[in-house]
Amino acid sequence: MGNSAACFQGLNGFAGRPKTPQQGFKVCVCGGAGGIGQPLCLLMALDPRVWELAVYDLTIAMVPAEGIGKDLGHIERKCKVKAYSLDTTQKPVDHLKECLSGCHLVLVPVGVPSKGRTKSDLLKINANIAKSIVEACAKFCPNAIVGLIVNPLNSVVPAMASLYEKRGLNPAKIMGITSLDTVRANKFVHEETEAPIESIDVPVVAGYSGTLSSPSAVALFSQDKVAQKLSDKQRAALMARVQEAGNEVVDAKKGKGSSTLSMAYAASRFASAVLAGLSGVQTVEPAFLKTPTPIYENLEYFATKVTFGPNGVEHVHELGKVSKEEQEQLKEAAKSLSEDIKEGLLYAQNTELASGAALGGSPSKGHTLP
């Protein structure tokens, strides 16, 4: 088996068990039985700030959600795990009160794969799936942060945020998880330079790379002290690799899967930042969301660094100084992103959250140790 304790090096406590913090939170993973959902549930169950974990999926999932919940419930953490499953004919807004009530964070890795589908078809199918969960969140946990992992993300996030706004809720509670772009950019720069991975932090802005549109994600290598030392040729190659990285995984899996494990890691990074912020430790992490004012041109939605705090989003960071090459890339990315946003907003114009998704609920401050 090897030295398992080495896997947890850097954690406090005996045999890799971190010390339980004074405050904990409830997290729900919707789509918890899926390819991203299962490893994400594991990572959430291991997070010491997660004291309650709800695992939700459909009864048609290959592995029952209840089995995943029981499995995770054996891990030596304070976290209490409970699973929920619904038939395809049952609506979350009617049946997930216990599952979602009291949640501080809802992670949503759901949807059908893009293979063999047009972007418009994918948006219609996956936006409907996301809507079924978002309207349940609006009813049972309207103050929770909802992190979406649903393609096409550049369209689904504006669609869901707009529906929230139409219902009188804060659209900034709906976010697209774009951390994987930054995770990949950091790793690729590390491989190129052999600099310590912890010293690299490349912002990736604008949109998300995993879409069917033209490239909309722009890695700002000029803003990282390590990456800015790379040649123009190296940075151009890494930019292209970040934008197409998902295909590397699909090809390596011979079409039998996609970036499930790295995405689960990236989503857990996002979740950790949100929960740290809620506990009072301001933490910065990228996200795609509706910004208070446009960050670039007239784009209402943009992926950028966000500071999370006790109230959720505390500060949305500006773009900062960019190189001439990055400025050109941003111009091209903005064209694609603008079209994606319009398609999402058009979806929202033609639909509504279920009538049961009413206003209500005051923010929970989490659980504290006696």
C-alpha positions in Angstrom: 0.0 0.0 0.0 3.0 2.3 0.5 3.2 5.2 3.0 -0.4 6.6 2.9 0.5 9.3 5.4 2.8 10.9 2.8 -0.3 11.6 0.7 -1.5 13.9 3.5 1.8 15.7 4.2 1.2 19.2 5.4 -2.1 18.5 7.2 -2.3 18.8 10.9 -3.4 16.0 13.1 -2.7 12.3 13.4 -2.4 10.2 10.3 -3.5 12.9 8.0 -6.7 13.8 9.8 -6.8 17.6 9.9 -8.0 19.4 13.0 -11.7 20.2 12.9 -12.2 24.0 12.7 -14.5 26.0 15.0 -17.0 26.6 12.2 -18.5 24.2 9.6 -20.9 24.4 6.7 -23.4 22.4 4.7 -22.6 21.6 1.1 -24.7 19.8 -1.5 -23.3 18.1 -4.7 -26.1 17.8 -7.3 -25.1 15.1 -9.8 -23.0 13.5 -7.0 -23.1 10.0 -8.7 -21.5 11.2 -11.9 -18.0 11.2 -13.3 -17.2 14.6 -11.7 -19.6 14.2 -8.9 -18.2 11.2 -7.2 -14.6 12.4 -6.8 -16.0 15.9 -5.9 -18.1 14.4 -3.1 -15.0 12.6 -1.8 -13.0 15.9 -1.8 -15.9 17.7 0.0 -16.2 14.9 2.6 -12.4 15.4 3.3 -12.7 19.2 3.6 -12.7 19.9 7.4 -15.0 22.9 6.9 -17.7 20.6 5.5 -19.8 19.3 8.4 -22.8 18.3 6.4 -22.7 16.9 2.9 -25.8 16.2 0.8 -25.4 14.0 -2.2 -28.1 14.2 -4.8 -28.6 12.4 -8.1 -31.3 10.6 -10.2 -32.3 7.0 -9.6 -31.2 6.2 -13.1 -27.5 6.9 -12.2 -25.2 3.9 -12.7 -24.3 4.0 -9.0 -27.1 4.9 -6.5 -26.5 8.1 -4.6 -27.4 6.3 -1.4 -24.4 4.0 -2.0 -22.1 6.9 -2.5 -23.4 8.5 0.7 -22.9 5.3 2.7 -19.4 4.9 1.4 -18.4 8.5 2.2 -20.0 8.2 5.6 -17.3 5.8 6.7 -14.5 8.4 6.3 -13.0 9.6 9.5 -14.2 13.2 9.4 -16.8 15.1 11.4 -18.8 15.4 8.1 -22.3 13.8 8.2 -23.3 12.5 4.8 -26.8 11.9 3.5 -27.9 11.0 0.0 -31.0 11.8 -1.9 -32.3 10.5 -5.2 -35.3 11.3 -7.4 -37.0 9.6 -10.4 -36.9 11.5 -13.6 -40.5 12.4 -13.2 -39.9 14.1 -9.8 -39.0 17.8 -9.7 -36.2 18.9 -7.3 -38.3 22.0 -6.4 -41.0 19.7 -5.0 -38.8 17.1 -3.3 -35.4 18.4 -2.2 -36.4 20.6 0.8 -34.4 18.5 3.3 -31.5 18.1 0.9 -31.0 21.8 0.2 -32.3 23.6 3.2 -29.5 25.1 5.2 -26.9 24.8 2.4 -24.2 27.3 2.2 -22.8 26.0 -1.1 -24.4 23.9 -3.9 -22.1 22.4 -6.5 -23.7 21.4 -9.7 -21.8 19.1 -12.0 -24.6 18.0 -14.3 -25.6 17.7 -17.9 -25.3 15.6 -21.0 -21.9 15.5 -22.9 -21.3 17.7 -25.8 -20.2 14.9 -28.2 -22.4 14.8 -31.2 -24.5 17.8 -30.3 -24.6 21.4 -31.6 -24.1 24.2 -29.1 -27.8 25.2 -29.3 -29.0 21.7 -28.6 -26.5 21.3 -25.7 -27.7 24.6 -24.2 -31.3 23.7 -24.4 -30.8 20.3 -22.8 -28.3 21.3 -20.1 -29.9 24.6 -19.3 -33.2 22.8 -18.6 -31.3 20.4 -16.3 -29.5 23.2 -14.5 -32.8 25.1 -14.2 -34.5 22.2 -12.3 -31.8 22.5 -9.7 -31.4 26.3 -9.6 -35.2 26.8 -9.0 -35.0 24.4 -6.1 -32.0 26.4 -4.7 -34.1 29.6 -5.1 -36.8 28.0 -3.0 -34.8 26.2 -0.3 -31.4 27.9 0.0 -31.6 31.3 -1.8 -28.6 32.6 0.0 -26.3 29.7 -0.9 -23.6 30.2 -3.5 -24.4 27.9 -6.5 -21.3 26.8 -8.4 -22.2 25.5 -11.9 -20.2 22.9 -13.9 -22.6 22.8 -16.8 -21.7 23.2 -20.5 -21.9 25.5 -22.4 -20.9 27.4 -19.2 -20.6 30.8 -20.9 -24.3 30.6 -21.7 -25.7 28.5 -18.8 -24.4 30.9 -16.1 -26.0 34.0 -17.7 -29.3 32.1 -18.1 -29.5 30.9 -14.5 -28.3 34.2 -13.0 -30.9 36.0 -15.1 -33.6 33.7 -13.8 -32.4 34.3 -10.3 -32.5 38.1 -10.9 -36.0 37.9 -12.3 -37.1 36.2 -9.1 -35.6 39.1 -7.1 -32.6 37.1 -5.9 -28.9 38.0 -6.2 -27.6 36.9 -9.6 -24.0 36.9 -8.2 -25.0 33.8 -6.2 -24.9 31.9 -9.4 -21.3 31.3 -10.6 -19.5 29.2 -13.2 -16.6 27.3 -11.8 -13.7 28.1 -14.1 -10.8 27.2 -11.8 -9.7 24.4 -14.0 -8.4 26.9 -16.6 -6.2 28.4 -13.9 -5.2 25.0 -12.6 -4.1 23.9 -16.0 -2.3 27.2 -16.8 -0.4 26.9 -13.5 0.6 23.2 -14.2 1.7 23.9 -17.8 3.9 26.8 -16.7 5.4 24.6 -14.0 6.2 21.9 -16.5 7.7 24.4 -18.9 9.9 26.2 -16.3 10.2 23.6 -13.4 9.6 26.5 -11.0 7.9 25.5 -7.7 4.2 25.0 -8.5 3.1 26.9 -5.4 4.9 30.0 -6.8 2.8 30.1 -9.9 -0.6 31.8 -10.2 -1.8 32.6 -13.7 -5.1 34.4 -14.0 -7.4 33.0 -16.7 -10.1 35.5 -17.6 -13.1 36.3 -19.9 -14.9 33.0 -20.5 -14.4 29.2 -19.9 -12.3 27.0 -22.2 -14.6 24.0 -22.3 -17.2 25.3 -24.7 -18.2 24.6 -28.3 -17.6 28.2 -29.3 -14.4 29.9 -30.5 -11.8 30.3 -27.7 -13.0 32.6 -25.0 -10.6 32.0 -22.1 -7.5 34.1 -22.0 -4.5 33.2 -19.8 -2.8 36.3 -18.5 0.8 35.0 -18.4 2.1 38.5 -18.1 0.6 38.8 -14.7 2.6 35.9 -13.2 6.2 36.4 -12.2 7.2 33.0 -13.4 5.2 32.9 -16.7 6.2 36.4 -17.7 9.8 35.1 -18.2 8.7 32.7 -20.9 9.3 33.6 -24.5 6.5 34.9 -26.7 6.5 31.6 -28.6 6.3 29.6 -25.4 3.4 31.7 -24.1 1.5 31.4 -27.4 1.9 27.6 -27.3 0.7 27.4 -23.7 -2.2 29.7 -24.4 -3.4 27.3 -27.1 -2.8 24.4 -24.8 -5.0 25.9 -22.1 -7.8 26.5 -24.5 -7.6 23.0 -25.9 -6.6 21.1 -22.8 -9.9 19.3 -22.5 -9.3 17.6 -25.8 -6.0 16.2 -24.5 -7.9 14.2 -21.8 -10.7 13.1 -24.2 -8.1 11.8 -26.7 -6.1 10.1 -24.0 -9.3 8.4 -22.7 -10.0 7.4 -26.3 -13.4 9.1 -26.3 -14.6 7.2 -23.2 -14.4 10.1 -20.8 -13.5 13.7 -20.2 -11.7 15.8 -17.6 -13.6 14.4 -14.6 -10.8 14.1 -12.0 -9.1 17.4 -12.7 -12.4 19.2 -12.8 -13.4 17.7 -9.5 -10.1 18.9 -8.0 -10.7 22.4 -9.5 -14.2 22.5 -8.2 -13.0 21.5 -4.7 -10.5 24.4 -4.9 -13.4 26.8 -5.7 -15.4 25.3 -2.8 -12.5 25.6 -0.4 -12.2 29.3 -1.2 -15.9 29.9 -0.7 -16.0 28.1 2.6 -12.8 29.8 3.8 -14.4 33.1 3.0 -17.6 32.2 4.8 -15.6 31.3 7.9 -13.9 34.7 7.9 -10.8 34.1 5.9 -10.9 36.2 2.8 -9.8 34.0 -0.1 -9.3 34.7 -3.8 -10.4 32.3 -6.5 -11.5 32.7 -10.2 -15.2 32.4 -11.2 -17.5 33.3 -14.1 -20.3 35.6 -12.8 -22.3 38.7 -13.4 -20.0 41.5 -12.4 -21.2 44.7 -10.6 -19.9 46.8 -13.6 -18.4 45.5 -16.9 -14.8 44.5 -16.5 -14.1 44.4 -20.2 -16.0 46.3 -22.9 -19.7 45.9 -22.3 -19.7 42.3 -21.1 -22.1 41.7 -18.2 -20.6 38.3 -17.4 -16.9 37.7 -17.0 -14.5 35.2 -15.5 -12.1 36.9 -13.2 -10.6 36.7 -9.7 -13.1 37.0 -6.9 -12.5 37.6 -3.2 -14.8 35.5 -1.1 -15.7 36.5 2.4 -18.4 36.1 5.1 -21.0 37.4 2.8 -20.0 35.4 -0.2 -18.6 37.6 -3.0 -16.8 40.5 -1.3 -14.9 41.9 -4.3 -14.7 41.3 -8.0 -11.3 42.0 -9.3 -10.5 44.3 -12.2 -8.6 43.0 -15.2 -5.3 44.6 -14.4 -2.5 45.4 -16.8 -2.2 43.1 -19.8 0.3 42.7 -22.6 -0.3 43.7 -26.2 -0.7 40.1 -27.2 -3.2 39.4 -24.4 -5.1 42.6 -25.4 -5.6 41.2 -28.9 -6.6 37.8 -27.5 -9.2 39.5 -25.2 -10.7 41.3 -28.2 -11.2 38.0 -30.0 -12.4 36.2 -26.9 -15.0 39.0 -26.2 -16.6 38.4 -29.6 -17.3 34.7 -28.8 -18.2 35.4 -25.2 -20.6 38.1 -26.1 -22.5 35.7 -28.4 -22.6 33.0 -25.7 -24.0 35.4 -23.1 -26.7 36.6 -25.5 -27.8 33.0 -26.1 -28.0 32.4 -22.4 -30.0 35.5 -21.8 -32.4 34.6 -24.6 -33.0 31.3 -22.9 -33.9 33.1 -19.7 -36.2 35.5 -21.5 -38.3 32.6 -22.7 -38.6 30.7 -19.4 -39.3 31.2 -15.7 -38.3 29.5 -12.5 -41.1 27.3 -11.1 -43.7 29.1 -9.1 -42.7 27.2 -6.0 -39.3 28.8 -6.2 -40.3 31.8 -4.0 -38.2 34.3 -2.1 -37.3 33.5 1.4 -34.7 32.4 3.8 -32.1 34.3 5.7 -28.4 33.5 5.5 -27.1 30.8 7.8 -23.8 31.5 9.6 -22.9 27.9 9.7 -22.3 25.5 12.6 -19.9 26.2 15.4 -18.3 23.9 18.0 -19.6 24.3 21.5 
